[in-house]
Amino acid sequence: MHRSPQGPDHTLIRSSGRNRPCSSRRLLRAALICTLAASLPAHSLTIIDTIGWTDRDLQFYGPARRYLVYDTLRGTHAVWKNGYGEIRYNYCPRNGSWRWQNGTVVNRTQRNLGCLDVDIRNGWAYISTDYLWRGRPVISCLTDSAAGAGSFREYNLDYDRRHNLVAASDRGYAKFAALSGESLYFYSYFGGFPLGQVGSFPTHNLAVSKQSGRFGYIWTVTSGEDKDRLFLKQTPNNGANWYATVCLSDSVPSSYNRSLLGACATYDTIRIHLIADFYDGTNRQEVVLWHYCPYLSPCWHVVHHIRLPDSSPIGTCNLAACRPSIGINRRRHELYVVWEQFDPENIDPQTGLCRAGIWASRSQNLGISWGAPIRLTPADSISYRFPFLAEVVADTLRILCFADPIAGVWEFGEGSQTRNPVLLLRVPADSLPVAIGDPARPDHGLSAEGSLADGGQRLRLLDALGRTLATGASLKEVSCRLPAGIYFAVSDKGNRTGTVRLVLVR
């Protein structure tokens, strides 16, 4: 049985199937990408565990932060914010249960939580923090005494720095990313130096390879002429040398190339895989999730495209689909992306805001093509927020998220303060649909012909949220009248179902 904190059960649907004949042709001005799958429906279980509680709605302002680490040798580590300046930590050993019912408090005095990582040599957790001391900001790091012990010692790193993040390399060395003034700094225990101009809003992130010691520093500029542009700077050897800074927004093959909340990344070995929630810089109701890997050609691929009605109330510091995180199964050469997405048909009557759900997508070829997105949480009276996918996926996705009974963030004046469960979702990787057929660039105007795409067969048309838009429609008809976005055309034949994923770009 699927367990949720609210009670109702739901299932995930797995799609698999075989290729069907396809060829390309122009359908008016639309660019149509079809991923064709014919399958018998299958079901798998999502297990939801409550691992703690929090009265903080706002877990992180900008991009998804590393609050969850899965150590394949030892177990799973999780952190979250509670109260004013309290950090809670929990640990689940392999083949065991969570060590504390509501986590354990790791800091003796008030601290701002940065993020979490683990030294893979010994399983010790690192938690980055910052705080004020006599009016001066200080960055520090909490280090556990043993794997999952929950007994942390604090080390101060530097003064006049804030919004501190940590990542640990293949040799266990911890590196940090923090703001000083409006600049992003690289830090180690031996000092630091500036990487680039960011602004006062914390939109930076930090990724690391546990196989090669490579670090990636990612940030969005929040003011000035570079506002909403996304940047990346990498070091191949723990900060000894650096590659040139890259403006990622300049290479995105679309007008959806501006970043409000930054990005998240992981490494396979030396190759970075980055996921970003881009919009056009003005309309927060339309978003494209792009995957980036500089070693692919092209280096950008669409994971998900959503367009909500312009009047959809999604709240402060949000996009229609935002805060994605990315994980990898190196054995199977698969990538997975998880994000929060707002539902315009699920409005909280108290705040008038859209409730959010947790969604996911899967790639079997390290980002070249992506399966249809699937919702992992029910569309009920709860808003599921701030997900983070553990970067290592061993056939099961481990996702940390927070269940808020009132949509919005009370710290922003949206609703009242509530006590919210901290959830750990375990989702079998094979529950996520896969992309079938050859991937195509969304700006090249490709379509599929054959039994589902020749215009002769009548289809059921669904939007990205799974809502029926039309029945008895043809692909030619829908391409004429629909706005840009991702859709699904379904054809039922006896006991088999054919599904076509449509990416429509105007």
C-alpha angles and dihedrals in degrees: 000000000000109000123209131167090245098051108237116116125227136170139219120236121225120209125199132149150126135294122262127202115282139172134174133258137153118262103196110283096330125111105216124191116187126196108189125206131167114191150145109251114259132186136211135180129257112202118207120196125187105224099173148328137257139184092203114101095183109065098165133358103211134020124357109285128212101262094144132052126180111204105195092204098050118008150277127311125197136179135183143165125261133175118343108327099342120135120199125198132192134183135198116193119215110282089005140093134259110290098222129034093223101013124256127273109245103186128069095202132028115296137170111236116236108173146292137255137162134229100235092205095067107003095246115154123232119203118188119213144166133203144165121265115185089336095310123110115237130190120214144165130227115213125194121230094227140353107301094347095128092215105124132187120201126227121190115222109182146332129248092030130112145177093046122195128186136205129175123216134219090281093046095255112151120225127183142210119204141156124248111184102318097329131096114233134201112222138185130167086273100055140282149236138209122274104183150322115285113156132233097296114089103239098138128111139185130219130183139189114230089197103051111016092245118149129198122202113199128186145160121220109235102193143022130034093324094052114153094007117133122226135190131195123179138193119201096200114038095283101312091114133014138207120226118279112262125208100216094189090067093063101045107115093223144056086251092086105115123104124212097171107025125238145274129227147181135188131234092198113308094344118094120218112198131188121200134180103221129185133173094264096258114043111064091181093072119060139166120203106214127193116211131196118159092208094062126081109247093025095204126068131174116244099174139350122196133176120189125192110279091244095056108128105220099162136233123333094003140118126205088261115013152146095049121183128195135219136184139212102203094187092057097032090235132143128203131195127198126188145159117254130188121231115216091197094055107068124173106231092210099055102017089230131130115259117232133228134195116252134183142192134192136214122195094191103052096269107321094111132012133207124236112288117252131200114239099188129055123259093241136125093295128090111219110207148175101019125189124190116211105246094229114067118189098184090299127078113223111200129181116206142151128240112216118187090202119055114233136035116285090203086066092047094261107135129319132305116272138178106250131194118240107225134203112201119200111196123178108237091227090061088075119086118248129222113249123201134018116324119236135197112259093226097055100075103239126167137174128244128195136073094340102030109038094095092245099091120075115229144190110244121210131183125228091275092056095253118144111247100173143353127211092025130143126219091246092054096048093047089059099054109025126093121234114290146093119297138170126223115201128196120185117208114179108294094346129083125206117202127192120194111212125198107191117193122181 
